[in-house]
Amino acid sequence: MKKTTCGLAVVFLLVSGYAAQRGVLREGSSVTVRLSERLDSNKNKTDDQFQAILDSDLVSDGRALARAGSTAFGRLVEVQPSGRVSGRARMSLTLTAIQVDARVVPIETRTLTVEADPSKKKDAAVIGGSSALGAIIGAIAGGGKGAAIGAAVGAAAGTGTVLVMPGKEVEFEAEQKFSFTTARDVTFDQRSTRDVYPDRPGIPRRGEPGRVEDIARELNGRAQQLWEMVRSRRESLRRLPGDDGTVFYSAVGDFARLARTFEADARNSRRESLRESAGSLVSSAEKISGLVDRVKPRFRDDWRSVEDQVVRLSDSFNLDYRPSRELARSESGHGSFRWRGRVDGSDYIELRGDRVTIRHVQAGAITGATYDLPSPLPGRGVTVRLNRLAGRGKVELYQQPSAANDYTVIVYVQDEAGGNDLYEFELIW
């Protein structure tokens, strides 16, 4: 009896310790961000990605899950310039991910929809909900163009509410605040920086196994993003010849539901019991792979982002994933990025578009950094290859660009020997 009690105590301590490393942002929680760039219904397009900054800490049960200043990623679900729908411009936005240290955590929020009304002269009104809710953009056009930066758009908007702002187009300046509401629970890892940046860091590359729970979380995040995109194109899919569009729509919806269930089960079930549901996901993915090239070509790269995680899942369970054929990579958008600098510790070099960022982890900071970037990294799914050219320590491809990370590629460099050393690498896509 004593042995049993002791065993239960040990199990309890282990589970408690693991739970302490995790935090959950509950469905219905508010996430307030500030835009890092300007948005304009006359210039932006549907499915454009945007970047923002977390305006305040995300806190659950007294623990900070993500700190103010963390990078947030979003997507324009729909953009209509003026003159398209009843003469009014329209923009719908949602958040898709938050970067916490080196990890990009997928997040699903309710969509915020804003419509322009040239007849409005001052404060916004509300369509689809009661103005008594206070769901007003607030102090819009207070002497300037676009929404007032100090007011949080959507702060009290209910589901299905359409916010209205004066003017011909929907325009938001950088630093404009938005208040999004989570559509479901979001799980954050509460591990230390040392755990987040292990000796061999990385989201496993294509075909490389990893922790089932991590794979499930990443797969579900990408599956939900694809499903949201497909839903926004439902009418155009219906108009495709034959029934390919309708079948594709249903297949992606089924896959998204399976992925959501699998992520929940992965948090609460033994690995052995997950094999059957993993097999169902793989079979569902095989069906989509046979359809994706027969519908809109733009889904191809987005599906590849999901498919990379399917490959990881199948490898993890020793399953055989057989897509209908290897999807062709985009022929356009080839490019390269060459970086050089003296490294004296651990650092992450990030490339997004034409922006290069160095995130220092430990020991001495990088000095003498230079780079050559003839053309920006495309804002869509491409496969990046790393060529190591110089350096005595580690130079590793940490993250491939995808919709979940706003098409950002990351290289990890680490020099553990005394003093600094010259490092050089090249990325090719």
One Martini backbone bead per residue (centre of mass of N, CA, C, O) as a GRO file, in nm:
protein
  429
    1MET     BB    1   0.056   0.063  -0.019
    2LYS     BB    2   0.300   0.251  -0.006
    3LYS     BB    3   0.387   0.221  -0.299
    4THR     BB    4   0.129   0.336  -0.426
    5THR     BB    5   0.136   0.614  -0.292
    6CYS     BB    6   0.412   0.695  -0.401
    7GLY     BB    7   0.344   0.668  -0.702
    8LEU     BB    8   0.117   0.879  -0.704
    9ALA     BB    9   0.293   1.113  -0.609
   10VAL     BB   10   0.484   1.114  -0.845
   11VAL     BB   11   0.275   1.155  -1.067
   12PHE     BB   12   0.163   1.419  -0.954
   13LEU     BB   13   0.427   1.580  -0.971
   14LEU     BB   14   0.474   1.548  -1.272
   15VAL     BB   15   0.206   1.671  -1.369
   16SER     BB   16   0.232   1.939  -1.218
   17GLY     BB   17   0.496   2.028  -1.353
   18TYR     BB   18   0.387   2.028  -1.640
   19ALA     BB   19   0.146   2.222  -1.596
   20ALA     BB   20   0.329   2.465  -1.507
   21GLN     BB   21   0.441   2.493  -1.816
   22ARG     BB   22   0.144   2.573  -1.871
   23GLY     BB   23  -0.095   2.764  -2.071
   24VAL     BB   24  -0.435   2.908  -2.092
   25LEU     BB   25  -0.624   3.072  -2.330
   26ARG     BB   26  -0.936   3.151  -2.328
   27GLU     BB   27  -1.221   3.156  -2.453
   28GLY     BB   28  -1.296   3.508  -2.492
   29SER     BB   29  -1.042   3.648  -2.498
   30SER     BB   30  -0.840   3.930  -2.495
   31VAL     BB   31  -0.656   4.081  -2.782
   32THR     BB   32  -0.421   4.343  -2.788
   33VAL     BB   33  -0.318   4.543  -3.066
   34ARG     BB   34  -0.056   4.692  -3.276
   35LEU     BB   35   0.016   4.818  -3.555
   36SER     BB   36   0.301   4.797  -3.797
   37GLU     BB   37   0.097   4.888  -4.025
   38ARG     BB   38  -0.069   4.984  -4.299
   39LEU     BB   39  -0.422   4.993  -4.381
   40ASP     BB   40  -0.596   4.945  -4.711
   41SER     BB   41  -0.866   4.886  -4.919
   42ASN     BB   42  -0.711   5.012  -5.185
   43LYS     BB   43  -0.434   4.816  -5.144
   44ASN     BB   44  -0.524   4.580  -5.017
   45LYS     BB   45  -0.570   4.222  -4.992
   46THR     BB   46  -0.686   3.932  -4.989
   47ASP     BB   47  -0.469   3.752  -4.765
   48ASP     BB   48  -0.314   3.944  -4.631
   49GLN     BB   49  -0.053   4.012  -4.433
   50PHE     BB   50   0.004   4.104  -4.085
   51GLN     BB   51   0.154   4.318  -3.836
   52ALA     BB   52   0.199   4.315  -3.474
   53ILE     BB   53   0.160   4.435  -3.130
   54LEU     BB   54   0.149   4.364  -2.815
   55ASP     BB   55  -0.007   4.571  -2.574
   56SER     BB   56  -0.042   4.330  -2.363
   57ASP     BB   57  -0.049   4.105  -2.146
   58LEU     BB   58  -0.093   3.756  -2.132
   59VAL     BB   59  -0.319   3.629  -1.882
   60SER     BB   60  -0.313   3.323  -1.668
   61ASP     BB   61  -0.337   3.251  -1.353
   62GLY     BB   62  -0.096   3.479  -1.307
   63ARG     BB   63   0.031   3.422  -1.596
   64ALA     BB   64   0.253   3.492  -1.845
   65LEU     BB   65   0.228   3.405  -2.185
   66ALA     BB   66   0.261   3.706  -2.306
   67ARG     BB   67   0.430   3.985  -2.390
   68ALA     BB   68   0.461   4.290  -2.429
   69GLY     BB   69   0.582   4.322  -2.774
   70SER     BB   70   0.492   4.097  -2.914
   71THR     BB   71   0.450   3.924  -3.198
   72ALA     BB   72   0.188   3.957  -3.437
   73PHE     BB   73  -0.037   3.775  -3.651
   74GLY     BB   74  -0.221   3.834  -3.962
   75ARG     BB   75  -0.538   3.846  -4.157
   76LEU     BB   76  -0.710   3.921  -4.453
   77VAL     BB   77  -1.010   3.786  -4.523
   78GLU     BB   78  -1.131   4.071  -4.634
   79VAL     BB   79  -1.130   4.285  -4.937
   80GLN     BB   80  -1.312   4.594  -5.020
   81PRO     BB   81  -1.344   4.828  -5.221
   82SER     BB   82  -1.487   5.076  -5.341
   83GLY     BB   83  -1.774   4.976  -5.547
   84ARG     BB   84  -1.841   4.661  -5.491
   85VAL     BB   85  -2.034   4.692  -5.220
   86SER     BB   86  -2.262   4.918  -5.225
   87GLY     BB   87  -2.003   5.126  -5.236
   88ARG     BB   88  -1.845   4.975  -4.999
   89ALA     BB   89  -1.600   4.940  -4.792
   90ARG     BB   90  -1.405   4.641  -4.680
   91MET     BB   91  -1.283   4.478  -4.363
   92SER     BB   92  -1.125   4.167  -4.257
   93LEU     BB   93  -0.996   4.044  -3.939
   94THR     BB   94  -0.724   3.830  -3.809
   95LEU     BB   95  -0.566   3.623  -3.596
   96THR     BB   96  -0.288   3.362  -3.611
   97ALA     BB   97  -0.033   3.468  -3.427
   98ILE     BB   98   0.228   3.426  -3.165
   99GLN     BB   99   0.533   3.536  -3.048
  100VAL     BB  100   0.735   3.321  -2.828
  101ASP     BB  101   1.017   3.378  -2.868
  102ALA     BB  102   1.077   3.101  -3.083
  103ARG     BB  103   0.765   3.076  -3.086
  104VAL     BB  104   0.476   2.993  -3.281
  105VAL     BB  105   0.144   3.064  -3.186
  106PRO     BB  106  -0.144   2.957  -3.260
  107ILE     BB  107  -0.442   3.155  -3.344
  108GLU     BB  108  -0.800   3.202  -3.280
  109THR     BB  109  -1.018   3.450  -3.405
  110ARG     BB  110  -1.242   3.670  -3.436
  111THR     BB  111  -1.384   3.851  -3.677
  112LEU     BB  112  -1.318   4.171  -3.802
  113THR     BB  113  -1.556   4.415  -3.925
  114VAL     BB  114  -1.517   4.686  -4.164
  115GLU     BB  115  -1.706   4.977  -4.270
  116ALA     BB  116  -1.764   5.216  -4.503
  117ASP     BB  117  -1.913   5.562  -4.465
  118PRO     BB  118  -1.957   5.861  -4.627
  119SER     BB  119  -2.199   5.976  -4.437
  120LYS     BB  120  -2.005   5.981  -4.213
  121LYS     BB  121  -1.863   6.226  -3.977
  122LYS     BB  122  -1.805   6.073  -3.710
  123ASP     BB  123  -1.893   5.852  -3.528
  124ALA     BB  124  -1.955   5.536  -3.500
  125ALA     BB  125  -2.145   5.270  -3.589
  126VAL     BB  126  -2.380   4.985  -3.595
  127ILE     BB  127  -2.390   4.673  -3.761
  128GLY     BB  128  -2.555   4.396  -3.621
  129GLY     BB  129  -2.588   4.581  -3.361
  130SER     BB  130  -2.581   4.741  -3.067
  131SER     BB  131  -2.481   5.056  -2.966
  132ALA     BB  132  -2.490   4.986  -2.654
  133LEU     BB  133  -2.224   4.810  -2.655
  134GLY     BB  134  -1.980   4.994  -2.762
  135ALA     BB  135  -1.913   4.901  -3.070
  136ILE     BB  136  -1.683   5.134  -3.132
  137ILE     BB  137  -1.427   5.281  -3.275
  138GLY     BB  138  -1.382   5.570  -3.206
  139ALA     BB  139  -1.285   5.875  -3.280
  140ILE     BB  140  -1.329   5.912  -3.574
  141ALA     BB  141  -1.193   6.152  -3.754
  142GLY     BB  142  -1.023   6.340  -3.542
  143GLY     BB  143  -0.879   6.529  -3.779
  144GLY     BB  144  -0.822   6.266  -3.943
  145LYS     BB  145  -0.706   5.971  -4.087
  146GLY     BB  146  -0.890   5.739  -3.997
  147ALA     BB  147  -0.842   5.582  -3.719
  148ALA     BB  148  -0.807   5.612  -3.396
  149ILE     BB  149  -0.530   5.512  -3.227
  150GLY     BB  150  -0.634   5.503  -2.916
  151ALA     BB  151  -0.852   5.318  -3.021
  152ALA     BB  152  -1.013   5.008  -2.990
  153VAL     BB  153  -1.093   4.792  -3.219
  154GLY     BB  154  -1.353   4.587  -3.097
  155ALA     BB  155  -1.382   4.599  -2.777
  156ALA     BB  156  -1.732   4.529  -2.787
  157ALA     BB  157  -1.778   4.327  -3.003
  158GLY     BB  158  -1.986   4.117  -3.141
  159THR     BB  159  -2.096   3.862  -3.298
  160GLY     BB  160  -2.144   3.988  -3.630
  161THR     BB  161  -2.030   4.260  -3.614
  162VAL     BB  162  -2.040   4.576  -3.787
  163LEU     BB  163  -1.822   4.818  -3.839
  164VAL     BB  164  -1.824   5.182  -3.864
  165MET     BB  165  -1.671   5.416  -4.090
  166PRO     BB  166  -1.571   5.695  -4.211
  167GLY     BB  167  -1.564   5.702  -4.553
  168LYS     BB  168  -1.452   5.540  -4.843
  169GLU     BB  169  -1.229   5.395  -4.678
  170VAL     BB  170  -1.043   5.151  -4.514
  171GLU     BB  171  -0.833   5.298  -4.254
  172PHE     BB  172  -0.508   5.219  -4.101
  173GLU     BB  173  -0.275   5.300  -3.887
  174ALA     BB  174  -0.006   5.283  -3.740
  175GLU     BB  175  -0.088   5.190  -3.396
  176GLN     BB  176  -0.345   5.070  -3.417
  177LYS     BB  177  -0.596   4.941  -3.228
  178PHE     BB  178  -0.687   4.594  -3.144
  179SER     BB  179  -0.970   4.384  -3.038
  180PHE     BB  180  -0.956   4.052  -2.983
  181THR     BB  181  -1.128   3.726  -2.990
  182THR     BB  182  -1.120   3.423  -2.886
  183ALA     BB  183  -1.246   3.113  -3.034
  184ARG     BB  184  -1.030   2.950  -2.859
  185ASP     BB  185  -0.820   2.778  -2.708
  186VAL     BB  186  -0.480   2.860  -2.593
  187THR     BB  187  -0.163   2.705  -2.599
  188PHE     BB  188   0.114   2.749  -2.380
  189ASP     BB  189   0.442   2.747  -2.331
  190GLN     BB  190   0.634   2.763  -2.002
  191ARG     BB  191   0.914   2.763  -2.084
  192SER     BB  192   1.220   2.830  -2.090
  193THR     BB  193   1.461   2.964  -2.280
  194ARG     BB  194   1.640   2.711  -2.275
  195ASP     BB  195   1.413   2.527  -2.390
  196VAL     BB  196   1.343   2.692  -2.646
  197TYR     BB  197   1.677   2.695  -2.675
  198PRO     BB  198   1.827   2.450  -2.772
  199ASP     BB  199   2.105   2.311  -2.886
  200ARG     BB  200   1.897   2.182  -3.099
  201PRO     BB  201   1.716   2.360  -3.275
  202GLY     BB  202   1.371   2.326  -3.380
  203ILE     BB  203   1.172   2.285  -3.635
  204PRO     BB  204   1.121   2.031  -3.796
  205ARG     BB  205   1.184   1.909  -4.076
  206ARG     BB  206   1.101   1.757  -4.339
  207GLY     BB  207   1.047   1.431  -4.201
  208GLU     BB  208   1.088   1.515  -3.901
  209PRO     BB  209   1.050   1.423  -3.602
  210GLY     BB  210   0.842   1.472  -3.302
  211ARG     BB  211   0.645   1.591  -3.089
  212VAL     BB  212   0.318   1.529  -3.092
  213GLU     BB  213   0.211   1.789  -2.964
  214ASP     BB  214   0.360   1.985  -3.151
  215ILE     BB  215   0.247   1.879  -3.415
  216ALA     BB  216  -0.054   1.919  -3.349
  217ARG     BB  217  -0.043   2.225  -3.311
  218GLU     BB  218   0.075   2.303  -3.589
  219LEU     BB  219  -0.132   2.157  -3.766
  220ASN     BB  220  -0.387   2.300  -3.664
  221GLY     BB  221  -0.308   2.591  -3.728
  222ARG     BB  222  -0.282   2.544  -4.039
  223ALA     BB  223  -0.561   2.420  -4.090
  224GLN     BB  224  -0.731   2.668  -3.998
  225GLN     BB  225  -0.617   2.866  -4.203
  226LEU     BB  226  -0.707   2.714  -4.454
  227TRP     BB  227  -1.010   2.700  -4.386
  228GLU     BB  228  -1.059   3.004  -4.380
  229MET     BB  229  -0.977   3.053  -4.673
  230VAL     BB  230  -1.181   2.859  -4.806
  231ARG     BB  231  -1.438   2.990  -4.694
  232SER     BB  232  -1.383   3.271  -4.841
  233ARG     BB  233  -1.408   3.077  -5.131
  234ARG     BB  234  -1.677   2.927  -5.175
  235GLU     BB  235  -1.812   3.053  -5.427
  236SER     BB  236  -1.575   3.005  -5.628
  237LEU     BB  237  -1.573   2.695  -5.593
  238ARG     BB  238  -1.867   2.643  -5.698
  239ARG     BB  239  -1.789   2.760  -6.000
  240LEU     BB  240  -1.650   2.524  -6.071
  241PRO     BB  241  -1.601   2.275  -6.258
  242GLY     BB  242  -1.786   2.061  -6.140
  243ASP     BB  243  -1.698   1.912  -5.801
  244ASP     BB  244  -1.415   2.000  -5.687
  245GLY     BB  245  -1.479   2.243  -5.504
  246THR     BB  246  -1.678   2.099  -5.310
  247VAL     BB  247  -1.491   1.867  -5.224
  248PHE     BB  248  -1.261   2.043  -5.117
  249TYR     BB  249  -1.418   2.192  -4.901
  250SER     BB  250  -1.498   1.937  -4.736
  251ALA     BB  251  -1.211   1.821  -4.692
  252VAL     BB  252  -1.097   2.061  -4.528
  253GLY     BB  253  -1.309   2.058  -4.305
  254ASP     BB  254  -1.247   1.771  -4.205
  255PHE     BB  255  -0.948   1.817  -4.143
  256ALA     BB  256  -0.983   2.045  -3.933
  257ARG     BB  257  -1.144   1.871  -3.730
  258LEU     BB  258  -0.932   1.651  -3.689
  259ALA     BB  259  -0.702   1.842  -3.591
  260ARG     BB  260  -0.848   1.952  -3.340
  261THR     BB  261  -0.892   1.679  -3.201
  262PHE     BB  262  -0.596   1.585  -3.196
  263GLU     BB  263  -0.484   1.807  -3.015
  264ALA     BB  264  -0.659   1.742  -2.770
  265ASP     BB  265  -0.568   1.443  -2.743
  266ALA     BB  266  -0.255   1.497  -2.716
  267ARG     BB  267  -0.290   1.626  -2.422
  268ASN     BB  268  -0.471   1.350  -2.294
  269SER     BB  269  -0.308   1.114  -2.434
  270ARG     BB  270  -0.177   0.839  -2.539
  271ARG     BB  271   0.013   0.761  -2.800
  272GLU     BB  272  -0.117   0.483  -2.878
  273SER     BB  273  -0.419   0.613  -2.909
  274LEU     BB  274  -0.338   0.806  -3.175
  275ARG     BB  275  -0.296   0.637  -3.436
  276GLU     BB  276  -0.578   0.632  -3.566
  277SER     BB  277  -0.616   0.945  -3.593
  278ALA     BB  278  -0.361   0.984  -3.762
  279GLY     BB  279  -0.458   0.810  -4.000
  280SER     BB  280  -0.702   0.991  -4.071
  281LEU     BB  281  -0.536   1.242  -4.142
  282VAL     BB  282  -0.368   1.119  -4.368
  283SER     BB  283  -0.607   1.036  -4.549
  284SER     BB  284  -0.722   1.322  -4.578
  285ALA     BB  285  -0.466   1.443  -4.710
  286GLU     BB  286  -0.465   1.265  -4.964
  287LYS     BB  287  -0.726   1.381  -5.079
  288ILE     BB  288  -0.632   1.676  -5.106
  289SER     BB  289  -0.382   1.627  -5.292
  290GLY     BB  290  -0.587   1.546  -5.537
  291LEU     BB  291  -0.727   1.857  -5.547
  292VAL     BB  292  -0.549   2.121  -5.528
  293ASP     BB  293  -0.471   2.140  -5.846
  294ARG     BB  294  -0.795   2.167  -5.939
  295VAL     BB  295  -0.792   2.431  -5.815
  296LYS     BB  296  -0.670   2.684  -5.674
  297PRO     BB  297  -0.337   2.761  -5.696
  298ARG     BB  298  -0.309   2.927  -5.419
  299PHE     BB  299  -0.334   2.661  -5.233
  300ARG     BB  300  -0.065   2.513  -5.266
  301ASP     BB  301   0.128   2.652  -5.057
  302ASP     BB  302  -0.062   2.620  -4.814
  303TRP     BB  303  -0.067   2.310  -4.824
  304ARG     BB  304   0.234   2.261  -4.781
  305SER     BB  305   0.238   2.363  -4.489
  306VAL     BB  306   0.060   2.127  -4.394
  307GLU     BB  307   0.211   1.881  -4.519
  308ASP     BB  308   0.467   1.896  -4.347
  309GLN     BB  309   0.307   1.797  -4.088
  310VAL     BB  310   0.210   1.529  -4.199
  311VAL     BB  311   0.489   1.407  -4.231
  312ARG     BB  312   0.563   1.418  -3.934
  313LEU     BB  313   0.330   1.245  -3.835
  314SER     BB  314   0.389   0.988  -4.001
  315ASP     BB  315   0.675   0.946  -3.887
  316SER     BB  316   0.598   0.924  -3.583
  317PHE     BB  317   0.391   0.657  -3.667
  318ASN     BB  318   0.478   0.495  -3.918
  319LEU     BB  319   0.344   0.617  -4.168
  320ASP     BB  320   0.193   0.626  -4.502
  321TYR     BB  321   0.237   0.896  -4.707
  322ARG     BB  322   0.023   0.935  -5.017
  323PRO     BB  323   0.031   1.138  -5.240
  324SER     BB  324  -0.071   1.179  -5.558
  325ARG     BB  325   0.159   1.403  -5.571
  326GLU     BB  326   0.411   1.607  -5.621
  327LEU     BB  327   0.420   1.922  -5.560
  328ALA     BB  328   0.474   2.196  -5.722
  329ARG     BB  329   0.681   2.437  -5.724
  330SER     BB  330   0.739   2.743  -5.759
  331GLU     BB  331   0.898   2.903  -6.027
  332SER     BB  332   0.874   3.155  -5.895
  333GLY     BB  333   1.080   3.337  -5.667
  334HIS     BB  334   1.368   3.319  -5.689
  335GLY     BB  335   1.646   3.316  -5.444
  336SER     BB  336   1.871   3.506  -5.215
  337PHE     BB  337   2.083   3.486  -4.905
  338ARG     BB  338   2.364   3.665  -4.764
  339TRP     BB  339   2.564   3.602  -4.468
  340ARG     BB  340   2.781   3.806  -4.238
  341GLY     BB  341   2.967   3.733  -3.925
  342ARG     BB  342   3.051   3.774  -3.582
  343VAL     BB  343   3.055   3.505  -3.348
  344ASP     BB  344   2.987   3.488  -2.959
  345GLY     BB  345   2.731   3.270  -2.957
  346SER     BB  346   2.376   3.313  -2.963
  347ASP     BB  347   2.169   3.323  -3.267
  348TYR     BB  348   1.906   3.485  -3.463
  349ILE     BB  349   1.829   3.485  -3.812
  350GLU     BB  350   1.596   3.695  -3.976
  351LEU     BB  351   1.362   3.656  -4.262
  352ARG     BB  352   1.134   3.916  -4.396
  353GLY     BB  353   1.146   3.972  -4.692
  354ASP     BB  354   1.361   4.268  -4.645
  355ARG     BB  355   1.391   4.180  -4.339
  356VAL     BB  356   1.653   4.196  -4.090
  357THR     BB  357   1.705   3.993  -3.790
  358ILE     BB  358   1.862   3.999  -3.465
  359ARG     BB  359   1.859   3.745  -3.206
  360HIS     BB  360   1.977   3.746  -2.894
  361VAL     BB  361   2.075   3.508  -2.639
  362GLN     BB  362   2.402   3.468  -2.584
  363ALA     BB  363   2.661   3.626  -2.493
  364GLY     BB  364   2.799   3.756  -2.752
  365ALA     BB  365   2.756   3.977  -2.989
  366ILE     BB  366   2.719   4.060  -3.298
  367THR     BB  367   2.963   4.146  -3.551
  368GLY     BB  368   2.991   4.268  -3.869
  369ALA     BB  369   2.721   4.269  -4.021
  370THR     BB  370   2.628   4.126  -4.341
  371TYR     BB  371   2.432   4.157  -4.656
  372ASP     BB  372   2.264   3.983  -4.939
  373LEU     BB  373   1.952   4.103  -5.116
  374PRO     BB  374   1.818   4.109  -5.421
  375SER     BB  375   1.544   3.972  -5.307
  376PRO     BB  376   1.271   3.907  -5.159
  377LEU     BB  377   1.098   3.717  -4.962
  378PRO     BB  378   0.832   3.553  -5.013
  379GLY     BB  379   0.469   3.579  -4.936
  380ARG     BB  380   0.511   3.251  -4.943
  381GLY     BB  381   0.545   2.924  -5.004
  382VAL     BB  382   0.882   2.816  -4.951
  383THR     BB  383   1.185   2.648  -5.007
  384VAL     BB  384   1.467   2.644  -4.798
  385ARG     BB  385   1.822   2.655  -4.846
  386LEU     BB  386   2.126   2.567  -4.677
  387ASN     BB  387   2.457   2.723  -4.694
  388ARG     BB  388   2.756   2.654  -4.559
  389LEU     BB  389   3.065   2.862  -4.547
  390ALA     BB  390   3.116   2.953  -4.234
  391GLY     BB  391   3.226   2.816  -3.932
  392ARG     BB  392   3.280   2.626  -3.623
  393GLY     BB  393   2.987   2.595  -3.564
  394LYS     BB  394   2.657   2.651  -3.571
  395VAL     BB  395   2.442   2.604  -3.872
  396GLU     BB  396   2.083   2.640  -3.874
  397LEU     BB  397   1.772   2.553  -3.980
  398TYR     BB  398   1.489   2.650  -3.799
  399GLN     BB  399   1.283   2.803  -4.018
  400GLN     BB  400   1.025   2.787  -4.226
  401PRO     BB  401   0.824   2.937  -4.437
  402SER     BB  402   0.490   3.055  -4.337
  403ALA     BB  403   0.180   3.151  -4.244
  404ALA     BB  404   0.228   3.111  -3.929
  405ASN     BB  405   0.514   3.311  -3.963
  406ASP     BB  406   0.497   3.520  -4.195
  407TYR     BB  407   0.727   3.432  -4.380
  408THR     BB  408   0.975   3.319  -4.187
  409VAL     BB  409   1.321   3.288  -4.171
  410ILE     BB  410   1.550   3.081  -3.966
  411VAL     BB  411   1.879   3.115  -3.823
  412TYR     BB  412   2.114   2.922  -3.637
  413VAL     BB  413   2.382   3.042  -3.423
  414GLN     BB  414   2.687   2.879  -3.273
  415ASP     BB  415   2.953   2.982  -3.036
  416GLU     BB  416   3.160   2.806  -2.788
  417ALA     BB  417   3.417   2.921  -2.825
  418GLY     BB  418   3.666   3.117  -2.784
  419GLY     BB  419   3.561   3.375  -2.900
  420ASN     BB  420   3.536   3.471  -3.220
  421ASP     BB  421   3.374   3.409  -3.548
  422LEU     BB  422   3.344   3.355  -3.880
  423TYR     BB  423   3.027   3.381  -4.047
  424GLU     BB  424   2.868   3.196  -4.327
  425PHE     BB  425   2.567   3.218  -4.538
  426GLU     BB  426   2.313   3.056  -4.754
  427LEU     BB  427   2.003   3.129  -4.911
  428ILE     BB  428   1.775   2.919  -5.103
  429TRP     BB  429   1.458   2.943  -5.336
   0.00000   0.00000   0.00000
